[in-house]
């Protein structure tokens, strides 16, 4: 992942979490900060966590299966990884779509 993609990823997640997180220099630091925030939400505001997961379009069935097969002590990291994975999918999809539109003349675009 490029530095630009990493910054975009972090910004999107920060916006979805109501600016409770801050940009980090590395993916690992951000992942750790996100996991700690998720642990906080699990213990203190589970409804908000569910809302964030819904807003970010994290696959509920996949997340439940992942949490069921792994150690629940790692729930914050597992959820953080699911959020990061989903946001990366969105970034890749948007890049593909924007590259696809470059070949269409402006007068033919909607």
Protein Blocks (a to p, Z undefined) as FASTA:
>chain_A
ZZklmmmmmmmmmmmnoopaccdfbfklmmmmmmmmmmmmmmmommlmmmmmmmnopafk
lmmmmmmmmcfklmmmmmmmmmmmmmmmmmmmmmmmmmmmmmpcfklpZZ
